[in-house]
Amino acid sequence: MKDRTLRAHCTRIGDRHLLIAVAGEAKVRAALRKLGYALGADT
């Protein structure tokens, strides 16, 4: 993972999946939105 914000809070699993730490979920969502990606609704 190249993005420093995301690197600290998630791990890449394969080509299309990310494992996101619960503690960093809000930061990951914000960083992904900035990059033009969106995650599904919070559960």
C-alpha positions as CSV (number, residue, x, y, z in Angstrom):
1,M,0.0,0.0,0.0
2,K,1.5,3.3,-1.0
3,D,-0.8,5.8,0.8
4,R,0.7,6.6,4.2
5,T,-2.6,7.3,5.8
6,L,-4.1,4.0,4.7
7,R,-1.0,2.0,5.3
8,A,-1.1,2.5,9.1
9,H,-4.7,1.3,9.4
10,C,-5.3,-1.4,6.8
11,T,-3.7,-4.4,5.1
12,R,-4.1,-5.3,1.5
13,I,-5.5,-8.8,0.9
14,G,-5.1,-9.9,-2.7
15,D,-5.8,-7.5,-5.5
16,R,-9.3,-6.3,-4.5
17,H,-9.7,-6.4,-0.8
18,L,-8.5,-4.5,2.3
19,L,-8.5,-5.6,6.0
20,I,-9.3,-2.5,8.0
21,A,-8.5,-2.1,11.7
22,V,-11.6,-1.2,13.7
23,A,-9.7,1.6,15.5
24,G,-8.8,3.3,12.2
25,E,-12.0,2.8,10.3
26,A,-13.1,6.4,10.3
27,K,-9.6,7.6,9.1
28,V,-9.6,4.9,6.3
29,R,-13.1,5.9,5.2
30,A,-12.1,9.6,5.0
31,A,-8.8,8.8,3.1
32,L,-10.6,6.6,0.6
33,R,-13.3,9.3,0.0
34,K,-10.4,11.7,-0.7
35,L,-9.0,9.3,-3.3
36,G,-12.5,8.9,-4.9
37,Y,-13.5,5.6,-3.5
38,A,-16.5,4.8,-1.2
39,L,-17.2,2.0,1.2
40,G,-20.6,0.6,1.9
41,A,-22.8,1.8,4.7
42,D,-21.5,1.5,8.3
43,T,-22.7,-1.5,10.1
